[in-house]
Amino acid sequence: MAKATGSDSSSRRFLGSTMLPPVTLTDDDAQEYRSIAAESFRETSALYEDFLYQQNRTLDTRRWKLVRSKDNVQVYRQRSGSNDAGMTTTASAASLAASQGPVSGPPASSTSSPEPLEDDALLIGPGSSLSVASKIPVLVSTGTVQGSLDDVMYGVFTDDTASLRRRAIYGKDRVDDVAMLGALETPTHAAPFDFLGVAWMLYPGLGALVKQRDYVVLLRTGIATTSRGERIGYGISQSVSHRDLPPLKHLDVLRGSMSFCVLYRQLGDQLVESFMHTVVDPGGAALTFFVLQEIAASTMGLAAPIECAHGKKLRWYLQKTAARQADASGASASFSSSSSSSSAATEPNHPSSHQHKPQELSARGESAPSSCSYCHKSIGRLFSAQSAQCTICREVRSRLAAVAVGKSLVVRSSRHKAGMTTHAYAFCLGCFLTAKNRSAVDIQRDEVLPKRSLGASR
């Protein structure tokens, strides 16, 4: 096929995942991908346990060079010629794990947990292998984020294309398109954050310097324990090959490779530690410096899972409240005055241009209240500027009383190529805190287990 013209390339970027062929996942695929995920987890957990238990939560500066730091997040690059030092460090972590007991991680098969690897085996994980093959150094990121481990895992979790796109928007990821190609393991009541699937991601190019590139990756999330019994969450994105989705050379898209594993541990009350190990080979002749800067920038967003979790909680609480109100009134519930949801599990639509935002109330056909329902202060003529109506409970609150919270949620929008966008909504402090403090585990079970039951019944 001839190389696409500029207009054709734009069209193809817009179509994105709609041009992908169907992908069939077999039992052999599942076994292979479980094994790869287990290797990725072992590699990163060995480094993390050395960092945590041997190095007092520091990195050896002889091996790691600080390349970026912001607030409480630091990104390090593996120094050139430090492989020998890395082997010694990783071997010490393996020895520590062997002396303390096995690390509990993602199972290599559906029937048994992985046995501890020998020291040498821990040294050749998928990240290190990709780094050696591509000559692109490993990056390690450390930092903390406010919140709970369960909230972080709720924000990290994805199990379909919609949740992938939602997380990408909350995280401000530099991605053109994403799609979930298939699921191999889904959550259970006992393990609500467990998931294994295969996804496709398309990243933009940079003029003539860097072409569009895509990745086919296994996605793995779940909860594990360290060798000392500490509870940790993990998220893995590891490049894999699949016979049904070869490189898209005919679309002038480069196939890249990545090895990404992040671990989360509750460090204190409402404080979670993050440890990220990543290597990305974009393919082609892209400049290593550009690649490293792009990856380093993307790893700075450690707070993105919490932002995503809070947005998802508000959306869930909003839908539950609307459903209860609909049951009570016998009428159909809707997210806004003219935008209805097709099901309790579907995002609200983006308000159309002629609609007023929920916080702009004077044109909603409702009589403008004269006082705040919380502090009873007079609102006065500057109604829209001084007050906001809660999207959930519909109470009007004075902004001057500091009881109104603005929050951007990811909502469906047919006007955006991803099918989603962000839109600002107003919430009273009471509803905001009620949603924020809800158990992430309980909400996760409420959202994902019905989908599992529906899939099993088909």
Order of alpha helices (4+ residues) and beta strands (2+ residues): alpha-alpha-beta-beta-alpha-alpha-alpha-beta-alpha-alpha-beta-beta-beta-beta-beta-beta-beta-alpha-alpha-alpha-beta-beta-beta-beta-alpha-alpha
